[in-house]
Every structure is written in structure tokens, then in C-alpha cells.
């Protein structure tokens, strides 16, 4: 009987595809749960992005380890550069770190925990089903994800076990030692499944059966590192040139690393064997099965670490080469009503999406501040053309507010924690507050201006030190409220809320001052007083919205 007759190809294909499906689903569960658990840590790590290159590497490695995907990290970098939050040079260390962080999964799945897998799955289900706290539930999902990862590896290992004696496959694995073939196969497969972890999973599954020589595994790893760039490159299509450059940086880094290692694969394999655990008591296929999975994982980590150690000193040249390959086009000024920071990439990580909303709210806040400043002048002395200009300015703010609310709506559809859900509610409250202030300006203050123009009233006589102090206090309080949207500050939030008494006192003082000046002994004076009183009330209403914004920003 020929060896090929011993193979049940349908059974093998079923086990292999089912195992890969379990592996990818487990990876998805694990990634989602880690994103939910690590939201605050992600924001802290992102705070290091503008630091030196070494901290950038650590941030990239940490974020990728938490997200379980260097592709997601790189796609996020594309979004950051598109929004102008980062320069291209700042992304280079991040991408290098992302390659190191992506080896975290390989190190986990290289452990032989087949006997523990049922217990991991059972424990994960118990935590998820009966855990009362959100953290316990998410930890349960992490365990379920890990269990499915290991179960998928076992399925794929069982599927490939008959190949131990199938000579054509053995010959193919020997041919895979050819770097070019291994790199092409690894790159194409990774680009198709959009997951270098899946490629590593199959390599480790084959290695666990003694079917994958380390040299062939290294070639596939090198290819996987090139193929994983595909998703990030696709995500940059249609984005500004600066965003495409991020994908090019990732590609350059991996290609340079592959070019360095491709000529020393045998020596690199010997080094990996030296630093990895050995099983001298075993021989032949059994020894390969015992040693190679850990060696493959270590080779993946060593490749990323050594490449980073070499290329970290060439951050500037790599960034400049990417800029040379994809030149930047002259930047057109974005319309004020178009969002700058709301990128689809950040929707995959709610904590990052929330931070992007904060940045966009700061833009909206600045526009509303400009609207209030201009609206106050228009109410007191503006012309018909000034009113029209104010209304046009408000249309841009309205459009941006709508875009923010739509983004929050999309973000709320992504799996998120209870705390992130509450933050989203608070952010919508901030949008409502800023919208309310815009309405006060464009409806109420413009109405005052129109009445003033229709009746030919001159309000310059009513303007004095008291009305100016009131207007300044309202504006400064609003300015303080907008400032804590991006950087929540308990003390500043309390100051905004506590200013209520002061602002009402200033409004009363301004009213008395105007009353004293006008005396109300003529019809014209009565009209002036009524318009000034309306303006004071509208100022108090703006202050009320500022307090609402400060409370929501503090809670979020």
C-alpha cells in the first residue's frame, strides 16, 4: 500500500480548517477581552508616544501585546498620522515595538498544555457565566480565548499527524528550507488570512508533530512578517500620503529585517537551538516535536528584537526613505465642519476611540468659543452681514457636532466595558452642552441683534465695567470647561461649577449698573434695558451649559 493511500484527506482538511477556525476565533475573543481590560493602560501607553525612541518601542510592544495584533497597532498608527496626532518619525519606534509585541502570542501557544486545555475552557466559562464583576467576566473571556487557541493548535496537530509518514509532504518540508520558497509561502498565507499569528499557529502545530524543521519554520516566519503588512497597507488606501508612509515604514522595517536574516538562517537556527530548551533524551521525530515549537517561538521573538536593536538607530533615515517613496502632497485646509480625529481604525479599541472623540470635542469647543466671542460682539454692535456670517459659522459647528455624535453611536456598537459605556454617555452630554451654547448664540443673541437693528437702538451707553466683567467671567468659565474635555481635572471642574455664585452676582451688578445709567424715563431707555437684560440672561444660560460640560467631562 502506498503512503498516500493511508491519508484521509477529507478528515485532515476538516480537522485543519476547524482547528484554524477555532484558533482565529479564540484569538478574536482574547483580543477583545484584553482590549476591554487594558483600556486605561492603553491610554497610559499612548502618553509615551512623543517620548524618546526607546520608550516608543516599549509603548508599541506593550500595546501590541495587549491587543494581540501588530496589524491593529499599525492601523492605529495610520489613523494617528492621518489626524496629525503623530509625526512619521514617532511611528517608526512604535512599529518596531509592535513587531516585538506580536511575538507574545507565539510564546503562549508554543507551550504544550493539551492536558490543561479542558480545564482552561471550563474555568473561562465559569468566570464568564457566573462572574458578577465586569473584570471577572472579561478574564473568563481571556481564558476561553486561550483555551480555544490551544484547542485549535491540537486540532491542527491531530490533522497533520498522518503526514509524519507521507513522503511527498516530508520532501516539501525539506524544500521549504529554501528561504525564498518559505518566505513566499509565509507572506502569501499571512496576507490572505490577515494574521501572522495564524501562520505561527500552523507552523507550531506542524512543529509539534515533528514535521517542521526549524530552518523551514524560520523561513515561514520571515515571510509572515512581510505578509502581515498587507492589512496596514490596505487600511492606508485613500488616506493622506502621511498615512500611507506609515504602512511603508512597517514594510521597510520588516523587509530590511528579512534581508538581514535570510542569508544567515542556518547560523540563526543554531543560535535559537542554543538559547532554547532541549530534549536530549529523545530522538528523531519525537525530539523535533518536543523542541521545535519553542524554538519557532523563540526565533520569532529573536528576529523582532534583533531587527529592532539594529534598525532603532536608523529611525530618521527609515522615515525619510518612506517619505521619498510616498511624497507628501501639499495639505489642503480641512473645512471646520469636517472631523479630523475621528478615524475608523480607533473604533476597534473603544478606549482609543473615546480619546479621539475627546480631541474632536476640543475642536468643537474651540469653535463654540469663537462663536460666543463673535456672537457677543454681533449682539451689541453687529450688522446684518455680521449676523449672516455668524449663522454660517454655526453651520460648520453643527456639522461637526453631528459627526461626533454619529461616531459615538458607532463606537457604542462595539463591544465595550461598562465604564466605557458611561464615558460615551458623558461625551454625548458634552456635545449637547456645546450645541446648547451654539443655539443660545445663533438664536437668542442674533435675535437681540436683529431687534437692535430694527428699532435703531444704540447699546454703547449700556456697556461699562460691570457688563464687561460679567461677559469676561462667562467666557473664561466656558474656556475652562472646554479645556478639561481632553484633560479631565477635578479642581478645574469644581471651579467651573463653583463659579455659578460669582457669575450670578456679576449679572446682578451689571443689571443694577445699567439701570442706574438709563433711569428708564424714556421709551428708548426701556428698550435698551430690556435688550441688555436679555443678553445677561443669555450669558447666564451659557454659564449653565458650561457647568454641564464640566460635570460631564469630569465624570468621563
C-alpha positions, 0 to 999 in steps of 0.5 A: 500500500502506498503512503498516500493511500493511508491519508484521509484527506477529507478528515485532515482538511476538516480537522485543519480548517476547524482547528484554524477556525477555532484558533482565529476565533479564540484569538478574536475573543482574547483580543477583545477581552484584553482590549476591554481590560487594558483600556486605561493602560492603553491610554497610559501607553499612548502618553509615551508616544512623543517620548524618546525612541526607546520608550516608543518601542516599549509603548508599541510592544506593550500595546501590541501585546495587549491587543494581540495584533501588530496589524491593529497597532499599525492601523492605529498608527495610520489613523494617528498620522492621518489626524496629525496626532503623530509625526512619521518619525514617532511611528517608526519606534512604535512599529518596531515595538509592535513587531516585538509585541506580536511575538507574545502570542507565539510564546503562549501557544508554543507551550504544550498544555493539551492536558490543561486545555479542558480545564482552561475552557471550563474555568473561562466559562465559569468566570464568564457565566457566573462572574458578577464583576465586569473584570471577572467576566472579561478574564473568563473571556481571556481564558476561553480565548486561550483555551480555544487557541490551544484547542485549535493548535491540537486540532491542527496537530491531530490533522497533520499527524498522518503526514509524519509518514507521507513522503511527498509532504516530508520532501516539501518540508525539506524544500521549504528550507529554501528561504525564498520558497518559505518566505513566499509561502509565509507572506502569501498565507499571512496576507490572505488570512490577515494574521501572522499569528495564524501562520505561527499557529500552523507552523507550531502545530506542524512543529509539534508533530515533528514535521517542521524543521526549524530552518523551514519554520524560520523561513515561514516566519520571515515571510509572515512578517512581510505578509502581515503588512498587507492589512496596514497597507490596505487600511492606508488606501485613500488616506493622506500620503502621511498615512500611507508612509506609515504602512511603508515604514512597517514594510521597510522595517520588516523587509530590511529585517528579512534581508538581514536574516535570510542569508544567515538562517542556518547560523540563526537556527543554531543560535535559537537551538542554543538559547532554547530548551532541549530534549536530549533524551529523545530522538528523531521525530519525537525530539523535533516535536518536543523542541521545535515549537519553542524554538519557532517561538523563540526565533520569532521573538529573536528576529523582532528584537534583533531587527529592532536593536539594529534598525532603532538607530536608523529611525530618521533615515527609515522615515525619510526613505518612506517619505521619498517613496510616498511624497507628501502632497501639499495639505489642503485646509480641512473645512471646520465642519469636517472631523479630523480625529475621528478615524475608523481604525480607533473604533476597534479599541473603544478606549482609543476611540473615546480619546479621539472623540475627546480631541474632536470635542476640543475642536468643537469647543474651540469653535463654540468659543469663537462663536460666543466671542463673535456672537457677543460682539454681533449682539451689541454692535453687529450688522446684518452681514455680521449676523449672516456670517455668524449663522454660517459659522454655526453651520460648520459647528453643527456639522461637526457636532453631528459627526461626533455624535454619529461616531459615538453611536458607532463606537457604542456598537462595539463591544465595550466595558461598562465604564466605557459605556458611561464615558460615551454617555458623558461625551454625548452630554458634552456635545449637547452642552456645546450645541446648547451654547451654539443655539443660545448664540445663533438664536437668542443673541442674533435675535437681540441683534436683529431687534437692535437693528430694527428699532435703531437702538444704540447699546454703547451707553449700556456697556461699562465695567460691570457688563464687561466683567460679567461677559469676561467671567462667562467666557473664561468659565466656558474656556475652562470647561472646554479645556478639561474635555481632553484633560479631565481635572477635578479642581478645574471642574469644581471651579467651573461649577463653583463659579455659578455664585460669582457669575450670578452676582456679576449679572446682578451688578451689571443689571443694577449698573445699567439701570442706574445709567438709563433711569428708564424715563424714556421709551428708548431707555426701556428698550435698551434695558430690556435688550441688555437684560436679555443678553445677561440672561443669555450669558447666564444660560451659557454659564449653565451649559458650561457647568454641564460640560464640566460635570460631564467631562469630569465624570468621563 
